[in-house]
């Protein structure tokens, strides 16, 4: 007889809708299903964060500090 804690976890088993001869809900199946959801959610979150996050980074490096003037070229296209 399974405990009520395992019975609640078995509801998350994605493969419970397979044919009767192949269907057997297990705790491992539920854990794997939740792990797949977590990994997929992490991937989606990382892609959205990279796409819409503040990804602009500006750096100014001086290779020769003896220069008194710095030539700056700006190319703007609209």
ABEGO torsion letter per residue (X at the ends): XBBAAAAAAAAABAAAABBAAABBBBAAAAAAAAAAAAAAAAAAAAAAAAAABBABBBBBBBABAABABBBBBBBBBX
